[in-house]
Amino acid sequence: MIAIGKEVGVASNVVHWYFDTKDHLFVESLERLQESEMRELAHHTLRGEQGQAAGEIEEFMIGLIERLTPARSLITAVHDRARHSQVVAEFHERAHARYSEHLTAALTGTDLPSSDQALAIATLVAALESLVMHDTTPAAARELVQFLTNRLIPTPKKELTP
């Protein structure tokens, strides 16, 4: 905390005034980063329209992977610290909840049975996190995301006209 205070030009007790621990400061920084990235992806409106959900989810996930990959070391630190810090563990849960909320919106109104939605969302969030944390090329990430979305999200059946 002393080094952080020096870096920003304030006494360390000022840093402690706003943040109880380094983990609190870490989480606040990550919250702001995640909020910024989610705002940047706002143009990927996940509407859950029939026949478009897979494409919307694919673009949302690819965009998020591209934006979060440079922060890979921070995400690794979250996983390491979450085992030891309640505040970091709670942030990690909130991050997953935010991703899940967007994915849920995209799946609403699709032919995916509601009983399968939670499992599909958990699979997509796990894939998202894995692709960010591992050194995956953009092409390989897109291929995996396309595979998952095409397998998990049913396309509507076209009605035959007599």
Helices and strands as residue ranges (DSSP letters): H 2-8, H 12-18, H 22-40, G 41-43, H 53-68, G 69-71, H 72-82, H 86-107, H 114-133, H 138-152
